[in-house]
Amino acid sequence: MIERLDEKIELCCDECGDSAGRVFDRDDFDIMIQHAKDEGWRIFKMGREWKHNCADCRDDR
Ligand SMILES: [Zn+2]
């Protein structure tokens, strides 16, 4: 899930709730997603909702 804090955004795992470890400016959404992917996160769409699973929780490996 995406946590929105005023001007900042933070990516948190939908399974364990852990943060991706960095807070980004609201305008840096794409950079945040790329950062998470680089960290091994799995980001995918389920129905209409985006899911964000950290490297520990992703279930496809
Ligand atoms: Zn997790």
PDB file of the backbone (N, CA, C, O) and the ligand in Angstrom, with CONECT records:
HET     ZN  A 101       1
ATOM      1  N   MET A   1       0.850  -1.197   0.000  1.00  0.00           N
ATOM      2  CA  MET A   1       0.000   0.000   0.000  1.00  0.00           C
ATOM      3  C   MET A   1       0.873   1.230   0.000  1.00  0.00           C
ATOM      4  O   MET A   1       2.035   1.188   0.404  1.00  0.00           O
ATOM      5  N   ILE A   2       0.305   2.315  -0.455  1.00  0.00           N
ATOM      6  CA  ILE A   2       1.025   3.590  -0.461  1.00  0.00           C
ATOM      7  C   ILE A   2       0.542   4.418   0.725  1.00  0.00           C
ATOM      8  O   ILE A   2      -0.647   4.716   0.841  1.00  0.00           O
ATOM      9  N   GLU A   3       1.445   4.777   1.579  1.00  0.00           N
ATOM     10  CA  GLU A   3       1.125   5.681   2.679  1.00  0.00           C
ATOM     11  C   GLU A   3       1.397   7.102   2.217  1.00  0.00           C
ATOM     12  O   GLU A   3       2.463   7.397   1.678  1.00  0.00           O
ATOM     13  N   ARG A   4       0.434   7.972   2.430  1.00  0.00           N
ATOM     14  CA  ARG A   4       0.605   9.375   2.036  1.00  0.00           C
ATOM     15  C   ARG A   4       0.705  10.237   3.275  1.00  0.00           C
ATOM     16  O   ARG A   4      -0.195  10.253   4.115  1.00  0.00           O
ATOM     17  N   LEU A   5       1.807  10.950   3.378  1.00  0.00           N
ATOM     18  CA  LEU A   5       2.059  11.799   4.532  1.00  0.00           C
ATOM     19  C   LEU A   5       2.317  13.202   4.035  1.00  0.00           C
ATOM     20  O   LEU A   5       3.437  13.533   3.645  1.00  0.00           O
ATOM     21  N   ASP A   6       1.299  14.018   4.047  1.00  0.00           N
ATOM     22  CA  ASP A   6       1.437  15.385   3.550  1.00  0.00           C
ATOM     23  C   ASP A   6       2.102  15.392   2.184  1.00  0.00           C
ATOM     24  O   ASP A   6       1.510  14.948   1.199  1.00  0.00           O
ATOM     25  N   GLU A   7       3.336  15.895   2.120  1.00  0.00           N
ATOM     26  CA  GLU A   7       4.016  16.004   0.831  1.00  0.00           C
ATOM     27  C   GLU A   7       4.817  14.758   0.491  1.00  0.00           C
ATOM     28  O   GLU A   7       5.471  14.695  -0.550  1.00  0.00           O
ATOM     29  N   LYS A   8       4.763  13.762   1.378  1.00  0.00           N
ATOM     30  CA  LYS A   8       5.619  12.596   1.200  1.00  0.00           C
ATOM     31  C   LYS A   8       4.779  11.349   0.940  1.00  0.00           C
ATOM     32  O   LYS A   8       3.603  11.283   1.297  1.00  0.00           O
ATOM     33  N   ILE A   9       5.411  10.370   0.313  1.00  0.00           N
ATOM     34  CA  ILE A   9       4.770   9.071   0.125  1.00  0.00           C
ATOM     35  C   ILE A   9       5.746   7.991   0.555  1.00  0.00           C
ATOM     36  O   ILE A   9       6.964   8.149   0.475  1.00  0.00           O
ATOM     37  N   GLU A  10       5.172   6.888   1.014  1.00  0.00           N
ATOM     38  CA  GLU A  10       5.991   5.782   1.482  1.00  0.00           C
ATOM     39  C   GLU A  10       5.305   4.495   1.054  1.00  0.00           C
ATOM     40  O   GLU A  10       4.082   4.376   1.118  1.00  0.00           O
ATOM     41  N   LEU A  11       6.104   3.541   0.620  1.00  0.00           N
ATOM     42  CA  LEU A  11       5.566   2.265   0.184  1.00  0.00           C
ATOM     43  C   LEU A  11       5.661   1.268   1.330  1.00  0.00           C
ATOM     44  O   LEU A  11       6.724   1.090   1.926  1.00  0.00           O
ATOM     45  N   CYS A  12       4.539   0.620   1.633  1.00  0.00           N
ATOM     46  CA  CYS A  12       4.522  -0.373   2.693  1.00  0.00           C
ATOM     47  C   CYS A  12       4.008  -1.696   2.150  1.00  0.00           C
ATOM     48  O   CYS A  12       3.135  -1.739   1.283  1.00  0.00           O
ATOM     49  N   CYS A  13       4.567  -2.765   2.678  1.00  0.00           N
ATOM     50  CA  CYS A  13       4.189  -4.101   2.234  1.00  0.00           C
ATOM     51  C   CYS A  13       2.745  -4.417   2.637  1.00  0.00           C
ATOM     52  O   CYS A  13       2.336  -4.130   3.762  1.00  0.00           O
ATOM     53  N   ASP A  14       1.980  -5.006   1.717  1.00  0.00           N
ATOM     54  CA  ASP A  14       0.592  -5.349   2.027  1.00  0.00           C
ATOM     55  C   ASP A  14       0.497  -6.571   2.933  1.00  0.00           C
ATOM     56  O   ASP A  14      -0.552  -6.815   3.529  1.00  0.00           O
ATOM     57  N   GLU A  15       1.555  -7.325   3.042  1.00  0.00           N
ATOM     58  CA  GLU A  15       1.522  -8.529   3.871  1.00  0.00           C
ATOM     59  C   GLU A  15       2.007  -8.249   5.291  1.00  0.00           C
ATOM     60  O   GLU A  15       1.279  -8.508   6.249  1.00  0.00           O
ATOM     61  N   CYS A  16       3.211  -7.729   5.443  1.00  0.00           N
ATOM     62  CA  CYS A  16       3.790  -7.563   6.775  1.00  0.00           C
ATOM     63  C   CYS A  16       3.776  -6.119   7.250  1.00  0.00           C
ATOM     64  O   CYS A  16       4.039  -5.852   8.422  1.00  0.00           O
ATOM     65  N   GLY A  17       3.472  -5.186   6.358  1.00  0.00           N
ATOM     66  CA  GLY A  17       3.382  -3.786   6.768  1.00  0.00           C
ATOM     67  C   GLY A  17       4.713  -3.070   6.827  1.00  0.00           C
ATOM     68  O   GLY A  17       4.764  -1.888   7.167  1.00  0.00           O
ATOM     69  N   ASP A  18       5.792  -3.765   6.501  1.00  0.00           N
ATOM     70  CA  ASP A  18       7.097  -3.113   6.525  1.00  0.00           C
ATOM     71  C   ASP A  18       7.187  -2.036   5.450  1.00  0.00           C
ATOM     72  O   ASP A  18       6.608  -2.151   4.370  1.00  0.00           O
ATOM     73  N   SER A  19       7.916  -1.010   5.778  1.00  0.00           N
ATOM     74  CA  SER A  19       8.156   0.047   4.808  1.00  0.00           C
ATOM     75  C   SER A  19       9.306  -0.343   3.888  1.00  0.00           C
ATOM     76  O   SER A  19      10.144  -1.173   4.242  1.00  0.00           O
ATOM     77  N   ALA A  20       9.336   0.260   2.713  1.00  0.00           N
ATOM     78  CA  ALA A  20      10.439   0.007   1.787  1.00  0.00           C
ATOM     79  C   ALA A  20      11.721   0.676   2.282  1.00  0.00           C
ATOM     80  O   ALA A  20      12.781   0.495   1.684  1.00  0.00           O
ATOM     81  N   GLY A  21      11.635   1.435   3.352  1.00  0.00           N
ATOM     82  CA  GLY A  21      12.831   1.961   3.974  1.00  0.00           C
ATOM     83  C   GLY A  21      13.158   3.397   3.623  1.00  0.00           C
ATOM     84  O   GLY A  21      14.092   3.987   4.165  1.00  0.00           O
ATOM     85  N   ARG A  22      12.387   3.945   2.719  1.00  0.00           N
ATOM     86  CA  ARG A  22      12.650   5.336   2.341  1.00  0.00           C
ATOM     87  C   ARG A  22      11.339   6.065   2.140  1.00  0.00           C
ATOM     88  O   ARG A  22      10.343   5.481   1.714  1.00  0.00           O
ATOM     89  N   VAL A  23      11.353   7.323   2.446  1.00  0.00           N
ATOM     90  CA  VAL A  23      10.207   8.190   2.193  1.00  0.00           C
ATOM     91  C   VAL A  23      10.553   9.063   0.991  1.00  0.00           C
ATOM     92  O   VAL A  23      11.660   9.589   0.881  1.00  0.00           O
ATOM     93  N   PHE A  24       9.587   9.203   0.100  1.00  0.00           N
ATOM     94  CA  PHE A  24       9.834   9.951  -1.131  1.00  0.00           C
ATOM     95  C   PHE A  24       8.905  11.148  -1.217  1.00  0.00           C
ATOM     96  O   PHE A  24       7.843  11.187  -0.596  1.00  0.00           O
ATOM     97  N   ASP A  25       9.335  12.117  -2.004  1.00  0.00           N
ATOM     98  CA  ASP A  25       8.443  13.230  -2.290  1.00  0.00           C
ATOM     99  C   ASP A  25       7.263  12.729  -3.109  1.00  0.00           C
ATOM    100  O   ASP A  25       7.368  11.763  -3.865  1.00  0.00           O
ATOM    101  N   ARG A  26       6.165  13.398  -2.941  1.00  0.00           N
ATOM    102  CA  ARG A  26       4.953  12.983  -3.639  1.00  0.00           C
ATOM    103  C   ARG A  26       5.164  12.908  -5.155  1.00  0.00           C
ATOM    104  O   ARG A  26       4.568  12.072  -5.835  1.00  0.00           O
ATOM    105  N   ASP A  27       6.003  13.777  -5.661  1.00  0.00           N
ATOM    106  CA  ASP A  27       6.235  13.815  -7.106  1.00  0.00           C
ATOM    107  C   ASP A  27       7.135  12.684  -7.586  1.00  0.00           C
ATOM    108  O   ASP A  27       7.271  12.461  -8.789  1.00  0.00           O
ATOM    109  N   ASP A  28       7.737  11.983  -6.662  1.00  0.00           N
ATOM    110  CA  ASP A  28       8.716  10.954  -7.031  1.00  0.00           C
ATOM    111  C   ASP A  28       8.128   9.550  -6.989  1.00  0.00           C
ATOM    112  O   ASP A  28       8.821   8.582  -6.676  1.00  0.00           O
ATOM    113  N   PHE A  29       6.850   9.455  -7.307  1.00  0.00           N
ATOM    114  CA  PHE A  29       6.178   8.155  -7.268  1.00  0.00           C
ATOM    115  C   PHE A  29       6.914   7.110  -8.104  1.00  0.00           C
ATOM    116  O   PHE A  29       7.167   6.000  -7.636  1.00  0.00           O
ATOM    117  N   ASP A  30       7.255   7.464  -9.335  1.00  0.00           N
ATOM    118  CA  ASP A  30       7.925   6.512 -10.228  1.00  0.00           C
ATOM    119  C   ASP A  30       9.263   6.062  -9.650  1.00  0.00           C
ATOM    120  O   ASP A  30       9.639   4.895  -9.758  1.00  0.00           O
ATOM    121  N   ILE A  31       9.972   6.999  -9.039  1.00  0.00           N
ATOM    122  CA  ILE A  31      11.271   6.682  -8.445  1.00  0.00           C
ATOM    123  C   ILE A  31      11.083   5.730  -7.274  1.00  0.00           C
ATOM    124  O   ILE A  31      11.876   4.809  -7.080  1.00  0.00           O
ATOM    125  N   MET A  32      10.028   5.957  -6.493  1.00  0.00           N
ATOM    126  CA  MET A  32       9.745   5.078  -5.361  1.00  0.00           C
ATOM    127  C   MET A  32       9.467   3.647  -5.841  1.00  0.00           C
ATOM    128  O   MET A  32       9.969   2.679  -5.270  1.00  0.00           O
ATOM    129  N   ILE A  33       8.674   3.537  -6.879  1.00  0.00           N
ATOM    130  CA  ILE A  33       8.353   2.209  -7.408  1.00  0.00           C
ATOM    131  C   ILE A  33       9.615   1.523  -7.907  1.00  0.00           C
ATOM    132  O   ILE A  33       9.832   0.337  -7.658  1.00  0.00           O
ATOM    133  N   GLN A  34      10.442   2.281  -8.613  1.00  0.00           N
ATOM    134  CA  GLN A  34      11.677   1.703  -9.133  1.00  0.00           C
ATOM    135  C   GLN A  34      12.591   1.268  -7.995  1.00  0.00           C
ATOM    136  O   GLN A  34      13.217   0.210  -8.055  1.00  0.00           O
ATOM    137  N   HIS A  35      12.660   2.090  -6.966  1.00  0.00           N
ATOM    138  CA  HIS A  35      13.473   1.754  -5.795  1.00  0.00           C
ATOM    139  C   HIS A  35      12.997   0.438  -5.189  1.00  0.00           C
ATOM    140  O   HIS A  35      13.803  -0.438  -4.877  1.00  0.00           O
ATOM    141  N   ALA A  36      11.693   0.306  -5.028  1.00  0.00           N
ATOM    142  CA  ALA A  36      11.149  -0.918  -4.437  1.00  0.00           C
ATOM    143  C   ALA A  36      11.482  -2.128  -5.296  1.00  0.00           C
ATOM    144  O   ALA A  36      11.853  -3.180  -4.776  1.00  0.00           O
ATOM    145  N   LYS A  37      11.352  -1.982  -6.597  1.00  0.00           N
ATOM    146  CA  LYS A  37      11.667  -3.102  -7.489  1.00  0.00           C
ATOM    147  C   LYS A  37      13.136  -3.480  -7.380  1.00  0.00           C
ATOM    148  O   LYS A  37      13.495  -4.658  -7.380  1.00  0.00           O
ATOM    149  N   ASP A  38      13.970  -2.465  -7.287  1.00  0.00           N
ATOM    150  CA  ASP A  38      15.397  -2.733  -7.132  1.00  0.00           C
ATOM    151  C   ASP A  38      15.677  -3.481  -5.833  1.00  0.00           C
ATOM    152  O   ASP A  38      16.635  -4.249  -5.738  1.00  0.00           O
ATOM    153  N   GLU A  39      14.821  -3.246  -4.825  1.00  0.00           N
ATOM    154  CA  GLU A  39      14.979  -3.910  -3.535  1.00  0.00           C
ATOM    155  C   GLU A  39      14.346  -5.288  -3.527  1.00  0.00           C
ATOM    156  O   GLU A  39      14.373  -5.979  -2.508  1.00  0.00           O
ATOM    157  N   GLY A  40      13.781  -5.693  -4.647  1.00  0.00           N
ATOM    158  CA  GLY A  40      13.224  -7.036  -4.733  1.00  0.00           C
ATOM    159  C   GLY A  40      11.731  -7.134  -4.467  1.00  0.00           C
ATOM    160  O   GLY A  40      11.188  -8.230  -4.328  1.00  0.00           O
ATOM    161  N   TRP A  41      11.082  -6.004  -4.398  1.00  0.00           N
ATOM    162  CA  TRP A  41       9.642  -6.016  -4.169  1.00  0.00           C
ATOM    163  C   TRP A  41       8.907  -6.495  -5.407  1.00  0.00           C
ATOM    164  O   TRP A  41       9.387  -6.368  -6.533  1.00  0.00           O
ATOM    165  N   ARG A  42       7.735  -7.046  -5.165  1.00  0.00           N
ATOM    166  CA  ARG A  42       6.849  -7.426  -6.260  1.00  0.00           C
ATOM    167  C   ARG A  42       5.637  -6.501  -6.218  1.00  0.00           C
ATOM    168  O   ARG A  42       4.954  -6.392  -5.200  1.00  0.00           O
ATOM    169  N   ILE A  43       5.388  -5.848  -7.328  1.00  0.00           N
ATOM    170  CA  ILE A  43       4.276  -4.902  -7.414  1.00  0.00           C
ATOM    171  C   ILE A  43       3.390  -5.358  -8.555  1.00  0.00           C
ATOM    172  O   ILE A  43       3.827  -5.436  -9.703  1.00  0.00           O
ATOM    173  N   PHE A  44       2.157  -5.656  -8.235  1.00  0.00           N
ATOM    174  CA  PHE A  44       1.268  -6.230  -9.249  1.00  0.00           C
ATOM    175  C   PHE A  44      -0.164  -5.794  -8.967  1.00  0.00           C
ATOM    176  O   PHE A  44      -0.494  -5.307  -7.886  1.00  0.00           O
ATOM    177  N   LYS A  45      -0.982  -5.984  -9.964  1.00  0.00           N
ATOM    178  CA  LYS A  45      -2.365  -5.556  -9.850  1.00  0.00           C
ATOM    179  C   LYS A  45      -3.240  -6.761  -9.576  1.00  0.00           C
ATOM    180  O   LYS A  45      -3.121  -7.797 -10.230  1.00  0.00           O
ATOM    181  N   MET A  46      -4.131  -6.608  -8.588  1.00  0.00           N
ATOM    182  CA  MET A  46      -5.085  -7.656  -8.302  1.00  0.00           C
ATOM    183  C   MET A  46      -6.469  -7.024  -8.394  1.00  0.00           C
ATOM    184  O   MET A  46      -6.852  -6.225  -7.538  1.00  0.00           O
ATOM    185  N   GLY A  47      -7.218  -7.384  -9.437  1.00  0.00           N
ATOM    186  CA  GLY A  47      -8.467  -6.675  -9.678  1.00  0.00           C
ATOM    187  C   GLY A  47      -8.164  -5.218  -9.992  1.00  0.00           C
ATOM    188  O   GLY A  47      -7.400  -4.909 -10.907  1.00  0.00           O
ATOM    189  N   ARG A  48      -8.765  -4.348  -9.234  1.00  0.00           N
ATOM    190  CA  ARG A  48      -8.531  -2.925  -9.465  1.00  0.00           C
ATOM    191  C   ARG A  48      -7.419  -2.391  -8.593  1.00  0.00           C
ATOM    192  O   ARG A  48      -6.980  -1.253  -8.766  1.00  0.00           O
ATOM    193  N   GLU A  49      -6.957  -3.204  -7.656  1.00  0.00           N
ATOM    194  CA  GLU A  49      -6.038  -2.689  -6.649  1.00  0.00           C
ATOM    195  C   GLU A  49      -4.612  -3.129  -6.903  1.00  0.00           C
ATOM    196  O   GLU A  49      -4.352  -4.260  -7.312  1.00  0.00           O
ATOM    197  N   TRP A  50      -3.711  -2.225  -6.655  1.00  0.00           N
ATOM    198  CA  TRP A  50      -2.299  -2.562  -6.712  1.00  0.00           C
ATOM    199  C   TRP A  50      -1.877  -3.205  -5.401  1.00  0.00           C
ATOM    200  O   TRP A  50      -2.271  -2.775  -4.317  1.00  0.00           O
ATOM    201  N   LYS A  51      -1.071  -4.238  -5.531  1.00  0.00           N
ATOM    202  CA  LYS A  51      -0.516  -4.906  -4.363  1.00  0.00           C
ATOM    203  C   LYS A  51       0.992  -4.687  -4.340  1.00  0.00           C
ATOM    204  O   LYS A  51       1.652  -4.643  -5.378  1.00  0.00           O
ATOM    205  N   HIS A  52       1.506  -4.552  -3.144  1.00  0.00           N
ATOM    206  CA  HIS A  52       2.939  -4.308  -2.985  1.00  0.00           C
ATOM    207  C   HIS A  52       3.455  -5.288  -1.943  1.00  0.00           C
ATOM    208  O   HIS A  52       3.122  -5.201  -0.761  1.00  0.00           O
ATOM    209  N   ASN A  53       4.265  -6.207  -2.402  1.00  0.00           N
ATOM    210  CA  ASN A  53       4.824  -7.206  -1.486  1.00  0.00           C
ATOM    211  C   ASN A  53       6.334  -7.050  -1.419  1.00  0.00           C
ATOM    212  O   ASN A  53       7.009  -6.964  -2.445  1.00  0.00           O
ATOM    213  N   CYS A  54       6.853  -7.016  -0.205  1.00  0.00           N
ATOM    214  CA  CYS A  54       8.297  -6.872  -0.050  1.00  0.00           C
ATOM    215  C   CYS A  54       9.001  -8.171  -0.435  1.00  0.00           C
ATOM    216  O   CYS A  54       8.361  -9.188  -0.703  1.00  0.00           O
ATOM    217  N   ALA A  55      10.301  -8.113  -0.454  1.00  0.00           N
ATOM    218  CA  ALA A  55      11.079  -9.262  -0.909  1.00  0.00           C
ATOM    219  C   ALA A  55      10.835 -10.485  -0.024  1.00  0.00           C
ATOM    220  O   ALA A  55      10.928 -11.617  -0.499  1.00  0.00           O
ATOM    221  N   ASP A  56      10.526 -10.269   1.250  1.00  0.00           N
ATOM    222  CA  ASP A  56      10.282 -11.387   2.160  1.00  0.00           C
ATOM    223  C   ASP A  56       8.926 -12.014   1.958  1.00  0.00           C
ATOM    224  O   ASP A  56       8.743 -13.200   2.235  1.00  0.00           O
ATOM    225  N   CYS A  57       7.980 -11.247   1.483  1.00  0.00           N
ATOM    226  CA  CYS A  57       6.591 -11.714   1.401  1.00  0.00           C
ATOM    227  C   CYS A  57       6.165 -12.140   0.006  1.00  0.00           C
ATOM    228  O   CYS A  57       5.156 -12.831  -0.143  1.00  0.00           O
ATOM    229  N   ARG A  58       6.893 -11.752  -0.997  1.00  0.00           N
ATOM    230  CA  ARG A  58       6.453 -12.121  -2.338  1.00  0.00           C
ATOM    231  C   ARG A  58       6.416 -13.643  -2.433  1.00  0.00           C
ATOM    232  O   ARG A  58       7.304 -14.327  -1.925  1.00  0.00           O
ATOM    233  N   ASP A  59       5.406 -14.152  -3.072  1.00  0.00           N
ATOM    234  CA  ASP A  59       5.169 -15.595  -3.037  1.00  0.00           C
ATOM    235  C   ASP A  59       5.468 -16.278  -4.363  1.00  0.00           C
ATOM    236  O   ASP A  59       5.079 -17.424  -4.587  1.00  0.00           O
ATOM    237  N   ASP A  60       6.157 -15.568  -5.228  1.00  0.00           N
ATOM    238  CA  ASP A  60       6.389 -16.164  -6.554  1.00  0.00           C
ATOM    239  C   ASP A  60       7.805 -16.682  -6.716  1.00  0.00           C
ATOM    240  O   ASP A  60       8.269 -16.933  -7.828  1.00  0.00           O
ATOM    241  N   ARG A  61       8.492 -16.840  -5.573  1.00  0.00           N
ATOM    242  CA  ARG A  61       9.822 -17.429  -5.666  1.00  0.00           C
ATOM    243  C   ARG A  61      10.222 -18.049  -4.341  1.00  0.00           C
ATOM    244  O   ARG A  61      11.317 -18.598  -4.223  1.00  0.00           O
TER     245      ARG A  61
HETATM  246 ZN    ZN A 101       6.397  -7.965   3.641  1.00  0.00          ZN2+
END
